Amino acid sequence: MKDPRHILITGASSGIGEALAGEYADAGIRLSLSGRNKDRLQAVAGHCRSRGAVVDEAVVDVCDATAMREWITACWQRQPIDLIVANAGIALATGGAEEMEERTRKIFAVNVDGVLNTIFPALPAMCERQRGQIAIVSSLAGFRGMPSAPAYSASKAAVRALGEGLRGRLAPKGIEVNVVAPGFVKSRITADNSFPMPFLMEAEAAARRIRRGLARNQGRIAFPRRLHAVIWLLSCLPDALAGRLLGGMPKK
Ligand SMILES: NC(=O)c1ccc[n+]([C@@H]2O[C@H](COP(=O)([O-])OP(=O)(O)OC[C@H]3O[C@@H](n4cnc5c(N)ncnc54)[C@H](OP(=O)(O)O)[C@@H]3O)[C@@H](O)[C@H]2O)c1
């Protein structure tokens, strides 16, 4: 969509979500922003207001389906939402065998259930209006199961497939659905990675790339291009060979 006027972004208190909020902030734009850290969220909201946007910020956990529905309904009542960016996500280390189940469930709760809690409350109203855009933030790690981060890559694969399917399903209703798949972006998620991160980019550059892709209604907004090509090649390789190559990667 070229000219969204009301944009809702989860995970706007940091990283890519913060940069996206700043990218869209302008006179005539309403931003509905959420996150968990009140101080950081208020700082982002203040910055966006200083650029002329009308901003409503809310501390809401994306895992809380009831709270998310109430928040999104209230946002819609203020002004119909043009663009929803389901961005909030976590990338915990999966740990050893003891912590693996608990951490995998936690990652799925935020990265998968959190996305469902973000996109479904406004969907009936968007369909009725026959206008709206939903951006689901996946990851290049969602194109192949990663031994370095099995739960994270699986959660991102789930929302990628959901977005790809919904795109075809909702297009006749006038709704645009886009899957965003970044490589390595500077944020709190990558700040504690001690391994080399090829083509690491600034969050502001990622936000510009995402905004451009959303304006063009690109189904898959995957970047940077070279890392996307590597991941695509890996996903085409015979499983045993890809497994051997990926098995040597450092663990998250
Ligand atoms: N950075 C990368 O290299 C990279 C690459 C591919 C995809 N991604 C994806 O990009 C998205 C944004 O991540 P980021 O890199 O910008 O990391 P980040 O700086 O850690 O930001 C994550 C955001 O999600 C919010 N969040 C986390 N759990 C939440 C919850 N339960 N309820 C509500 N908000 C929650 C955080 O809020 P609080 O801090 O206030 O808790 C924060 O605003 C994620 O979906 C991530 O998987 C990132």
The ligand as a Gaussian input file, in Angstrom:
#p B3LYP/6-31G(d) Opt

LIG

0 1
 N       17.654000      -8.511000      14.131000
 C       17.708000      -9.459000      13.229000
 O       18.808000      -9.824000      12.767000
 C       16.450000     -10.108000      12.729000
 C       16.542000     -10.918000      11.587000
 C       15.405000     -11.515000      11.105000
 C       14.191000     -11.301000      11.719000
 N       14.126000     -10.518000      12.832000
 C       12.826000     -10.331000      13.448000
 O       12.551000      -8.959000      13.558000
 C       11.638000      -8.743000      14.614000
 C       12.122000      -7.595000      15.473000
 O       13.301000      -8.003000      16.151000
 P       14.546000      -7.036000      16.399000
 O       15.690000      -7.626000      15.687000
 O       14.182000      -5.635000      16.151000
 O       14.800000      -7.332000      17.945000
 P       14.607000      -6.442000      19.264000
 O       15.414000      -5.209000      19.176000
 O       14.847000      -7.370000      20.377000
 O       13.070000      -6.038000      19.219000
 C       12.068000      -6.974000      19.516000
 C       10.800000      -6.226000      19.825000
 O        9.786000      -7.196000      20.112000
 C        9.191000      -6.867000      21.359000
 N        8.714000      -8.055000      22.064000
 C        9.395000      -9.183000      22.357000
 N        8.598000     -10.025000      23.034000
 C        7.399000      -9.408000      23.158000
 C        6.179000      -9.766000      23.760000
 N        5.998000     -10.957000      24.362000
 N        5.149000      -8.898000      23.702000
 C        5.303000      -7.706000      23.093000
 N        6.434000      -7.295000      22.501000
 C        7.470000      -8.149000      22.542000
 C       10.269000      -6.171000      22.146000
 O        9.664000      -5.392000      23.148000
 P       10.378000      -5.077000      24.565000
 O       11.829000      -4.904000      24.274000
 O        9.689000      -3.838000      24.997000
 O       10.118000      -6.264000      25.399000
 C       10.927000      -5.337000      21.058000
 O       10.211000      -4.154000      20.841000
 C       11.524000     -10.077000      15.348000
 O       10.343000     -10.743000      14.945000
 C       12.740000     -10.833000      14.869000
 O       12.582000     -12.225000      14.948000
 C       15.229000      -9.909000      13.342000

